[in-house]
Amino acid sequence: MSTYDSHSNFRDCVDAQMRGCARIAIRDLRVCLKKSQLV
């Protein structure tokens, strides 16, 4: 039960971060893609 609760809380946290920092997340994603291409 605790595993389910922690999982749902994790999802809620991720969803909140995605909604609150969508622009930053997109920018960071592009930076990560560029870095992965350099590797």
C-alpha positions as CSV (number, residue, x, y, z in Angstrom):
1,M,0.0,0.0,0.0
2,S,2.8,2.4,0.8
3,T,4.4,1.6,-2.5
4,Y,1.2,2.6,-4.3
5,D,0.9,5.8,-2.3
6,S,4.5,6.8,-2.9
7,H,4.1,6.1,-6.6
8,S,0.9,8.2,-6.9
9,N,2.6,11.0,-5.0
10,F,5.6,10.8,-7.3
11,R,3.3,11.0,-10.3
12,D,1.5,14.0,-8.8
13,C,4.9,15.7,-8.2
14,V,6.0,15.0,-11.7
15,D,2.8,16.3,-13.2
16,A,3.0,19.5,-11.1
17,Q,6.6,20.1,-12.2
18,M,5.7,19.5,-15.9
19,R,2.8,22.0,-15.7
20,G,4.8,24.5,-13.6
21,C,8.1,24.4,-15.5
22,A,7.1,23.3,-19.0
23,R,9.2,25.9,-20.7
24,I,12.3,25.1,-18.6
25,A,11.7,21.4,-19.0
26,I,11.6,21.8,-22.8
27,R,14.8,23.9,-22.8
28,D,16.6,21.4,-20.5
29,L,15.4,18.5,-22.8
30,R,17.0,20.2,-25.8
31,V,20.2,20.7,-23.9
32,C,20.2,17.1,-22.9
33,L,19.6,16.0,-26.5
34,K,22.6,18.2,-27.6
35,K,24.8,16.7,-24.9
36,S,23.8,13.2,-25.8
37,Q,24.7,13.8,-29.4
38,L,28.1,15.1,-28.4
39,V,28.8,11.9,-26.4
